[in-house]
Amino acid sequence: MTPHGTGWRVRSDVRAAYSEDGAVLLDIDSGVCYSLNTVASRIWQAIDSNPGIRLKDIVADLQARFEVATQQLETDASECLGNLERLRLIDRHEAERSTSAAQIRK
C-alpha cells in the first residue's frame, strides 16, 4: 500500500490514447509504448484527470464502475500504481498538509 498522504500524477512526458478495450501509453522520452487493460486504463484516467489523486479515491472511482470487492480493488490498484511508477509513467505526489490558524505564529 502507498502512504496515506501520497497522491499520484502523470509524468509530463507520457501521452495516452483510449479505446473501449483500454489504453495505449507512449513514453515520449524513451519512445516505448505500453498497453493497459480496461481497469488499468480507468486508473490512468483517474490520475490524469485528477493530479494528486490518492489510492482511496482511485478505489472509489473503480467501485463505481466495476463490481469487485473493495479489498481486491485496493490490491489491484496498488499493484498497478507500483508498476506504473516503476516504469516511470507516474510520480508520487505528497499531499500538502493544511496549516491551521493555531499553527501560524508571528
CORDAMO-V596097 format. One record per residue. N is the residue number from 1. RES is the residue in three letters. PHI is phi in radians with two decimals (none if undefined). NEAR is the number of other C-alpha atoms within 10 Angstrom. Layout:
{{N RES PHI NEAR} {N RES PHI NEAR}}
//
This chain:
{{1 MET none 11} {2 THR -1.61 14} {3 PRO -1.00 10} {4 HIS -0.96 11} {5 GLY -1.51 15} {6 THR -1.45 16} {7 GLY -1.99 23} {8 TRP -2.28 24} {9 ARG -2.53 21} {10 VAL -1.32 24} {11 ARG -1.18 16} {12 SER -1.18 11} {13 ASP -1.74 13} {14 VAL -2.13 18} {15 ARG -2.10 15} {16 ALA -2.25 17} {17 ALA -2.24 11} {18 TYR -1.91 15} {19 SER -2.45 10} {20 GLU -1.20 8} {21 ASP -1.66 12} {22 GLY 2.58 16} {23 ALA -2.69 20} {24 VAL -2.13 16} {25 LEU -1.89 18} {26 LEU -2.11 17} {27 ASP -1.51 18} {28 ILE -1.05 12} {29 ASP -1.10 8} {30 SER -1.66 9} {31 GLY 1.36 8} {32 VAL -1.62 10} {33 CYS -1.84 13} {34 TYR -2.27 13} {35 SER -1.86 16} {36 LEU -2.08 18} {37 ASN -1.32 14} {38 THR -1.05 15} {39 VAL -1.20 19} {40 ALA -1.08 19} {41 SER -1.11 22} {42 ARG -1.17 19} {43 ILE -1.09 20} {44 TRP -1.05 26} {45 GLN -1.05 16} {46 ALA -1.09 22} {47 ILE -1.20 22} {48 ASP -1.12 18} {49 SER -1.57 11} {50 ASN -2.40 16} {51 PRO -0.92 15} {52 GLY 1.60 21} {53 ILE -1.03 20} {54 ARG -1.72 23} {55 LEU -0.94 23} {56 LYS -1.06 16} {57 ASP -1.34 14} {58 ILE -1.13 23} {59 VAL -1.08 22} {60 ALA -1.07 13} {61 ASP -1.10 14} {62 LEU -1.15 21} {63 GLN -1.06 15} {64 ALA -1.26 9} {65 ARG -1.99 11} {66 PHE -2.25 10} {67 GLU -1.59 9} {68 VAL -2.38 11} {69 ALA -1.04 9} {70 THR -0.95 13} {71 GLN -1.05 10} {72 GLN -1.17 11} {73 LEU -1.10 20} {74 GLU -1.08 19} {75 THR -1.10 13} {76 ASP -1.15 15} {77 ALA -1.14 21} {78 SER -1.10 18} {79 GLU -1.12 14} {80 CYS -1.10 17} {81 LEU -1.05 24} {82 GLY -1.07 17} {83 ASN -1.16 13} {84 LEU -1.10 17} {85 GLU -1.20 17} {86 ARG -1.06 11} {87 LEU -1.41 11} {88 ARG 1.08 14} {89 LEU -1.73 21} {90 ILE -2.31 22} {91 ASP -2.17 20} {92 ARG -1.27 20} {93 HIS -2.34 16} {94 GLU -1.24 14} {95 ALA -1.14 14} {96 GLU -1.30 10} {97 ARG -1.52 7} {98 SER -1.30 7} {99 THR -1.80 8} {100 SER -1.38 7} {101 ALA -1.04 7} {102 ALA -1.19 6} {103 GLN -1.54 7} {104 ILE -1.63 7} {105 ARG -2.28 5} {106 LYS -1.84 2}}
//
